[in-house]
């Protein structure tokens, strides 16, 4: 029987034994939404790094025209990097190129998850595709849905995204064991409007103040992409 848990922030991974488990990382505003969008629009792969220095080191291995370098630290775009939101990346012409990407929270959460048997990147944008993949491939696994959060703090938008995944799992896996955190996330999702939640969350308010309303609205869409990014040999690729 599958066991489905929600971790409220990436720091909770430190206490988890990841061997044999399936980890699904969420960073709705915006890391995993951007990763999903890039791969759905033809990026060859996403190299997710924990910080700008690591991203630049990774970029040094490839011709300059073969990648897009994108990242932020504490919500500020790094100098010389492309803005790390979904629509900004699409404007760069991502198709056929790799995305080398770093963020304060989402890519760090992916790095912290590497000890798991399988690691996926999910967002509202591809929730159904990720759940279908896990149900098909890992039906009896322990599944950790990881909210990236912000610097050891809880993020409302990630918890809402976790609730969307839990609600999808419930429709597909009748015998799963859901933790209380998973049930709470599901209740939030099922009784609230996604765009309203994202706009009212702390990061969402910050994005609205920066006139990025269209990016927030884009990230609030549910299951408009079928791509399933999986972390393999240091890069996220569609499976």
N, C-alpha and C positions, 0 to 999 in steps of 0.2 A: 504493500500500500504506500502510495506517495505521501511524503510529508512536506508541507509547504509552509515556509516561515518567511516573515518580513523583518529585515534588519533596518532599524530607523536611521542609521548613518553608517558610513563606511568604516568608522572606527570600531564598530561592533564586530567586524571581521577578525580583529586581533584575538578574540576569545573563541573563535570557531575552529574546529578541526575540519579542514576543507577536503581532505582526501576522500575521493569517491563521490563527492557532492556536485550538484549542478548549481552554478551561480548565475544569476541574471542581474546585471548592473543597470540601474536607472539613474539618469541625470537629465531630467526633462528640460530644464533651462540651463545649459543647452547641450551639454557634451554628447549624450547618447542620441538626442534628437538630430544633432549635426552629423554624427557618424552614420546613422541610419539613412539620412537624406543623401549624404555623399555616395554611399554604396548603391542606393536605389537609383541614382542618376549616373552610374557608370564609373565611379572611382574604382581603380584596380584593387586597392586595399587601403586600410587606415592603420598607420603606425601610431599607436597611442603611447605617449611618453608622459612621465610624471611632471616635467617642468620644461621651461624654455631651453635651458642648456642641453638637456637630453634630446630635445627636438632638433636643435641645430646640429648636434653631433650625428643624429640619424640622417639629417638632410645632406650632410657632407659625403654620404655614400652614394648619392645619385646625381645624375645630370640636373642642372637647375630647371630645365623645362619639363622635367618628368614628374614634378610634385607641386603641391600647394602646401605651404608652411603656414599653419594657423594656430593661434593660441592666446590665452589670457592668464593673468594672475590677479586674483582678487577683483574680478569683473572688469579689469582694464586690459584692452588688447595690447599685447607685447609689441615693442618697437620692431618694425620690419616684418611683422606677422600679419596675416589676413584676419579680419574679425571672425571669431569662431562660432557664428550663428548659422543656422541652415541656409537661409536665403542669401546671406553674404557669400557663403561658399559656392552656391550655385552660380552666382554672378561672376565667379572666377573661372568658370569653365572647367569643372572637375572631371568630366568624362574622360576616361582613358589615362588618368593621372592618379598617383597615390596621394593621399592626404597624410601629412605628418602633423600631428595634432597634440596639443597639451592644454590642460585646463587645471584649475585649482582643485577641483573635486572629482569630476567624473573619470578622468584618465588615471588619477591616483587610485580610485576605487577599482578600476580594472587591473592595475598593477598589483594591488593587494589581494586580488582574487585568483592569482595565477596558480596557486596550489590546488585548486579544485580540479575535478576530473573534466569538467566542461564549463566554459565561461561564455556567456552570450551578452550582447549589448541590446537593450530594449528601450523603447519609448512608447508613448501613446501611438505614435505614427505606425508602428509595426507590431503592436501587441498581439494581435490574433495570430500572425505568422510565427512569432516566437513560441507562443503557447502550443500551437499545432505541432511544431517541431519537437518540443520537449515531450509532449504527450506521446508522439510517435516513436521517439528515440530513447526516452528515459522514464518510462511510465511508472516505475517503482522507486525512483530515486528520491533522496532528500533534496529539496529545492530551496535555495536561499535567494529570495528577491531582495536585493541590496539597494536601499535608497542612499545615494551618494552623500546627500546633506551638504552642509557648508562649514568646513573647519570645525568639526566636532559638534555641529549643531543640526537639529532636525529641520528639514525643509518640507513644507506643506505640499508643494507640487510633486515631489518624488513620491510621497506617501499616497497621493491621489493616483499616480501612475501605477504604483504597486497594487492599489485596489482594483484598477482595471484588469491587471493580469490575474489577480485572485478571482475576480468575477468570471473571467474566461476559463480559468482552470475548473471552477465549480461546475460550469456547464458541460465540461468534457470528462472530468474525473469524479465519478460519483462517490468513490470510497476514500478520497484523500483525507488526510488529517491536517487541518488548518490550525495554525497557532492563533492565539488571541490577537496578536499584532496584525496578522493576515486578515482576520475577521473585521478588525477595526478599520483597516484600509479599505476593505470591500464596502463597508457601510458608508464611508466617506464618498467613495466613487459612486455608489448607487443612489445616493441622495443629494448629490450636488452637481452643478453644471461645471464641466471641465474648464472652459474658458474663464468663467468667473473665479474658479479656484486659482488658476494660474495668474490671473490679473491681481488677485488679492494677496497672494503669497509675497514674502519679502523680496525675493529675487524678481518676481514679476513686477512689483511696484517700482523697483529700480530700473527695469527695462522700459517700463512705460514713461518714467521720468526722462529717459534717454531717447524717447520717441521711437522705440522699437516695438510698437504695438503690433505691427504686422508679423514680426518674428514670434511673439507670444501666441498670436492667433494661429500661426502655422504649426507651432509645436503642440497646440491643443487638439489637433485633428486625430481621430482614432482610426487606426488600421487602414490607412490609405496606401501603404507600401507593403509588399510581400517579402522584402529582403530580411534575412536572418543573419546578422553579423556574429561570427564566432571567433574567439581569440585562438589563433593557431600559430605557434612558432613566433610569437611576438607581434603578430599583426592580426587585425580583424578583417575577415574575408567573408563573403556570402557563402552559405551552405544550403 
